[in-house]
Amino acid sequence: MKTVVVLGLLSLLLLVRLPGAIVAAEPWDIKATLSRMMSEARSNTPFQTPSEEQLRDADPQRVLDFLAPYEKDSSWLVRRLALSQAVRVATIHPESQIRQQVVERLVEATLSRSVPGAREWLRRFRASEYNDRSKDLIREALARVNRGVVGGDRAVWLCGSANIRDQLPRLKGLLIDEIQYQAEAKRSGDKKWYLTTGWAARLARARMGVEEDIERCIELAEAEQDADERVLRILPQIGTIRRPRAVEYLRRYLDSDERLAPVKPTGLGGLYASRVMHIFAESLEDYPVKQKAARNYTEEEIQICREWMGVRANWKIIR
């Protein structure tokens, strides 16, 4: 009888959560997973990230608070890991406050260039998810930009993505004559026109809906004589405009059967359509094929997307 009573009391204690007690089933056990991941990354040993289930069960704000110090770590790998997990949190917990907080962190990392790839992650967010502080950081950075500054395109690109329309005059002052610039660059050996801050400013204005800049961006893209450069370098930039006219232009390449120059003489180059698939997969809602980092979309997947776009008069653009 005494044994039964003792076992019953033990069972009850296991069900009752005493103050300060450590319970294995507590969702915040993800903290241990994150700590271990960061420690292993810092020591260059294999690491495992939290599962989607762990992140879903955890309190998103507590996870972000825990990750914050690691985003300033001396190791770039630790910083990148911390920010990548914050992006996952914003995806799994799409509450406005959480997503705005993550965007703010991505903006800081992009402007400081402290985390490789931070700008690419921002493509997953909308202009409405840039809070006031994010916009102020962008305005401050943009005020320091001139046509020749290295890295100035980051602040310019962010301005367009955040739809900070009060900066349109500032962006207009950064524009260049791309054709004239390229003619001079051929003699001076300067960088290509589509790598300049002036071109970034035109793209940002186009993204904010300035029609003359949308048309000029498309004209300049088509004027590029190196077809591979146009498809590989310029079309992804046109994709950042995210306006119906730009989607229509890019769709021509989705419908094309042309290919890039082959890497090996005996092989086939990648389809133009595959490159445009990658752009649409991140910029159109309900796109039927998920984005692939390798950009190795099959011809069957391409055909699915061609048909999907063909039966729609309008597309929901993520902006």
C-alpha positions in Angstrom: 0.0 0.0 0.0 2.8 2.4 0.9 4.5 1.7 -2.4 1.4 2.6 -4.3 1.1 5.9 -2.5 4.7 6.8 -3.2 4.4 6.0 -6.9 1.2 8.1 -7.0 2.9 11.1 -5.5 5.8 10.8 -7.9 3.4 10.7 -10.8 1.7 13.8 -9.6 5.0 15.7 -9.2 6.0 14.9 -12.7 2.7 16.5 -13.9 3.1 19.6 -11.7 5.5 22.2 -12.9 7.3 23.6 -9.8 8.8 27.1 -10.0 12.3 26.9 -11.5 11.9 23.3 -12.4 13.4 22.0 -15.7 10.9 20.0 -17.7 12.1 18.1 -20.7 8.9 18.8 -22.7 9.2 22.6 -22.3 9.1 24.2 -25.7 11.8 26.6 -24.6 14.3 23.6 -24.7 15.0 25.1 -28.2 17.4 27.4 -26.3 19.7 24.4 -25.7 19.6 23.6 -29.4 20.4 27.1 -30.4 23.2 27.4 -27.8 24.7 24.1 -29.0 24.4 25.1 -32.6 26.2 28.4 -32.0 29.0 26.8 -30.0 29.6 24.2 -32.6 29.6 26.7 -35.5 32.1 28.9 -33.6 34.4 25.9 -33.3 33.9 24.9 -36.9 32.3 21.5 -36.1 29.1 20.1 -37.7 25.9 21.6 -36.2 22.2 21.1 -36.4 19.6 23.8 -36.6 16.3 23.7 -34.7 13.5 21.8 -36.3 10.5 23.6 -37.7 8.4 22.0 -35.0 10.7 23.4 -32.3 10.5 26.9 -33.7 6.7 26.7 -34.1 6.2 25.6 -30.4 8.6 28.2 -29.0 7.7 31.8 -28.1 9.0 33.8 -31.1 9.9 36.9 -29.1 11.9 34.8 -26.7 13.8 33.2 -29.6 14.5 36.6 -31.2 15.7 38.0 -27.8 18.0 35.0 -27.4 19.4 35.3 -30.9 20.1 39.1 -30.7 23.5 39.0 -29.1 24.7 36.4 -31.6 23.9 38.8 -34.4 26.8 40.9 -33.2 29.2 38.0 -32.7 32.8 38.3 -33.9 32.3 35.2 -36.1 30.6 35.9 -39.4 29.3 32.4 -39.4 27.6 32.8 -36.0 26.1 36.1 -37.1 24.8 34.6 -40.3 23.3 31.6 -38.4 21.6 33.9 -35.9 20.0 36.0 -38.6 19.0 33.0 -40.6 17.2 31.6 -37.6 15.5 34.9 -37.1 14.2 34.8 -40.7 12.9 31.3 -40.0 11.1 32.6 -37.0 9.5 35.4 -39.0 8.3 32.8 -41.6 6.9 30.4 -39.1 5.4 33.2 -36.9 4.2 35.8 -39.5 2.8 38.2 -36.9 3.4 41.8 -37.9 5.5 42.7 -34.9 7.8 39.7 -35.3 8.3 40.3 -39.1 9.0 44.0 -38.6 11.6 43.3 -36.0 13.4 40.8 -38.2 13.3 43.2 -41.1 14.9 45.9 -38.9 17.7 43.4 -38.1 18.2 42.6 -41.7 18.3 46.2 -42.7 21.1 46.9 -40.1 23.0 43.8 -41.3 22.7 44.9 -44.9 23.8 48.4 -44.3 26.8 47.4 -42.1 27.6 44.5 -44.5 28.1 42.4 -41.3 26.1 39.3 -42.6 26.6 38.0 -46.2 23.2 37.3 -47.8 21.1 39.6 -45.5 19.9 41.6 -48.5 18.7 38.4 -50.2 16.6 37.4 -47.2 14.9 40.8 -47.3 13.4 39.8 -50.7 11.0 37.7 -48.7 9.4 40.6 -47.0 7.0 43.4 -48.0 7.4 47.2 -47.9 4.7 47.3 -45.2 7.0 45.3 -42.9 9.7 48.0 -42.7 9.0 49.9 -39.5 9.8 53.5 -38.8 13.2 52.8 -37.4 14.2 50.6 -40.4 13.1 53.5 -42.7 15.1 56.0 -40.7 18.2 53.9 -40.9 17.8 53.7 -44.7 17.2 57.5 -44.9 20.4 58.2 -42.9 22.4 55.8 -45.1 21.0 57.2 -48.3 22.0 60.8 -47.2 25.6 59.6 -47.4 25.4 58.1 -50.8 26.8 59.7 -54.0 27.2 58.2 -57.5 30.7 57.0 -56.9 30.4 55.6 -53.4 31.2 51.9 -53.0 28.3 49.9 -51.6 25.9 52.8 -52.0 23.6 50.6 -53.9 22.6 48.8 -50.7 20.9 51.9 -49.2 19.4 52.7 -52.6 18.0 49.2 -53.0 16.6 49.3 -49.5 14.9 52.6 -50.2 13.0 51.1 -53.1 12.1 47.9 -51.2 10.8 49.9 -48.3 8.9 52.2 -50.6 10.2 55.4 -49.0 8.6 57.8 -51.5 9.8 60.9 -49.8 13.3 60.0 -51.1 12.3 59.9 -54.8 14.0 63.4 -55.4 17.1 62.1 -53.7 17.1 59.0 -55.9 16.6 61.2 -59.0 19.7 63.1 -58.2 21.7 59.8 -58.3 20.5 58.8 -61.8 23.0 58.6 -64.6 22.8 58.4 -68.4 23.7 54.7 -68.6 24.4 54.7 -72.3 26.8 57.6 -72.1 28.4 56.1 -69.0 29.0 52.8 -70.8 30.6 54.5 -73.7 33.1 56.2 -71.3 33.5 53.0 -69.3 34.8 51.1 -72.4 37.7 53.6 -72.6 38.4 53.8 -68.8 37.8 50.2 -68.0 35.3 51.2 -65.4 32.5 48.8 -64.1 29.4 48.0 -66.2 26.5 50.4 -66.1 24.3 47.8 -64.4 26.6 47.7 -61.4 26.4 51.4 -60.7 24.6 53.2 -57.9 22.9 55.3 -60.6 21.3 52.2 -62.1 20.3 51.0 -58.6 18.6 54.4 -58.1 16.6 53.9 -61.4 15.5 50.4 -60.3 14.4 51.7 -56.9 12.4 54.5 -58.5 10.9 51.9 -60.9 9.9 49.7 -57.9 8.1 52.7 -56.4 6.1 53.0 -59.6 7.8 55.8 -61.6 6.6 54.8 -65.1 9.4 56.5 -67.0 12.0 54.6 -65.0 10.2 51.3 -65.5 10.3 51.8 -69.2 13.9 53.0 -69.2 15.0 49.9 -67.2 13.4 47.6 -69.8 14.9 49.5 -72.7 18.3 49.3 -71.2 18.0 45.6 -70.5 17.1 44.9 -74.1 19.9 47.1 -75.3 22.5 44.9 -73.6 24.2 43.1 -76.5 25.6 40.3 -74.4 22.5 38.0 -74.1 24.0 35.9 -71.3 24.8 39.0 -69.3 21.3 40.2 -69.8 19.7 37.0 -68.6 22.2 36.3 -65.7 22.8 39.8 -64.4 20.1 42.2 -65.6 16.9 40.2 -65.6 17.2 39.5 -61.8 17.5 43.2 -61.3 14.5 43.9 -63.4 12.7 41.3 -61.2 13.2 43.6 -58.2 10.9 46.2 -59.8 7.9 44.0 -59.1 5.4 45.9 -61.3 3.0 44.5 -63.9 5.0 45.9 -66.8 8.2 44.3 -65.5 6.4 41.0 -65.1 5.1 41.1 -68.6 8.6 41.8 -69.9 10.2 38.9 -67.9 7.4 36.6 -69.1 8.8 36.7 -72.6 11.9 35.0 -71.3 9.8 32.4 -69.4 8.1 31.5 -72.7 11.5 31.3 -74.6 13.3 28.1 -75.4 16.6 29.9 -75.8 19.6 28.8 -73.7 22.7 30.3 -72.1 26.1 29.4 -73.5 27.1 25.9 -72.4 29.7 25.7 -69.6 31.2 22.6 -71.3 31.5 22.4 -75.1 29.6 19.1 -75.2 26.8 20.2 -72.9 23.7 22.4 -73.1 23.4 25.7 -71.4 20.6 26.4 -69.0 17.3 27.6 -70.3 16.5 31.3 -70.1 13.1 30.3 -68.7 14.7 28.6 -65.7 16.4 31.8 -64.7 13.1 33.7 -64.9 11.3 30.9 -63.0 13.6 31.7 -60.1 12.6 35.4 -60.2 8.9 34.7 -60.3 9.0 32.1 -57.5 10.0 34.8 -55.0 7.9 37.7 -56.4 4.5 36.2 -57.3 2.0 34.9 -54.8 0.8 31.3 -55.1 3.4 30.5 -57.7 3.1 26.7 -58.5 6.8 25.8 -58.2 8.9 26.6 -55.1 12.2 28.4 -55.6 15.3 26.3 -55.9 18.7 27.7 -54.9 20.4 25.7 -57.7 18.0 27.2 -60.3 17.7 23.7 -61.9 14.1 23.8 -62.8 12.9 21.0 -65.1 11.2 21.5 -68.4 8.1 20.0 -66.9 8.1 22.6 -64.1 8.7 25.4 -66.5 5.7 24.2 -68.6 3.5 24.1 -65.4 4.4 27.8 -64.7 3.9 28.9 -68.3 0.4 27.4 -68.2 -0.3 28.9 -64.8 0.6 32.4 -65.9 -1.3 31.9 -69.2 -4.7 31.4 -67.5 -4.3 34.5 -65.3 -5.1 38.1 -66.4 -3.5 39.5 -63.3 -0.9 38.3 -60.9 -0.5 39.0 -57.2 2.9 40.6 -57.0 4.7 40.4 -53.6 5.8 44.0 -53.0 
